[in-house]
């Protein structure tokens, strides 16, 4: 199995060529370029370059730099253990730049080996269209409730400029553009955004697309941000038990929290290697701490299972993934 040699072994195998040796770092990133397209002045435009650590060794990101002030990068998580995910957030500075812009982001990795990964962003920042505020912020929404929020879209130029339609890739988010002013080449719309009560729990990070009658740049994205909070939350959202030896026993803890008192009736997993201590969780309360014990089997490799938490009062807790890596005995 390839994982047995770890990253150190991979580097040794590739050390004959610096170009090949660089590949271990490049392979961590799902994508290395992004085009923001045509965006409005002041609009919030961000992209997350997601990466993960498929190796046994910890990965440490020393920093990230940008070749252009039009883009500000940020490391969301600088140290990743095995199978953990992180991201480089690229923020396109639409409030202080305009026109066609692009940047190269250089990600520097210093552990366990030195490497650099280059990411690329580009986009066109318009000066004739302004969105205030820069994104639709619907805030925190209790699951089962609806939410509404407005933003203003202003245009300066042609007297006949129009927003013809508003498209949404998320079926739970709808919007309509209502014209509020038109005079001397100045056009203003109020964009009314609605999140319906059937939206599932989780973060909202979706784009509405304004469809205009501007033939040269017909579509303008508008970011919608917020969070639909469930009645119960489980932390961590993904439980990694670590890299363990065959037969090793590891215990970690789940934190199950509700907005009102509830009882945990059962925690189940289709793998008997995972056990749950429910001895102290018989009473109704808002916070439950549940120890999870994993006993590694004899077979080396990655173990990934699903954990389900059953509660009273019909409260649904989100499922979570539980995983571990059983190392080779040799």
Buried (B, 14 or more C-beta within 10 A) or exposed (E): EEBEBBBEBBBEEBEEEEEEBBEBBEBBBEEBBBEBBBBBBBBBBBBBBBBBBBBBBBBEBEEBEBEBEBBBBEBEEEEBBBBBBBBBBBBBBBEEBBEEBBBBBBBBBEEBBEBBBEBBBBBBBBEBBBBEEBBBBBEEBEBEEEBEBEBBBBBBBEEEBBBEEBEBEBEBBBBEBEEEEBEEEEBBBBBBBBBEEEBEBEEBBBBBBBBBEBEEBEBBBBBBBBBBBBBBBBEEEEBBBBBBEBEBEBEBEBEBBBBEEBBBEEBEBEEEBBBBBBEEBEEBBEEBEBBBBBBBBEEBBBBBBEBBBEBEEEBBBBEBBBBBBBBEEE
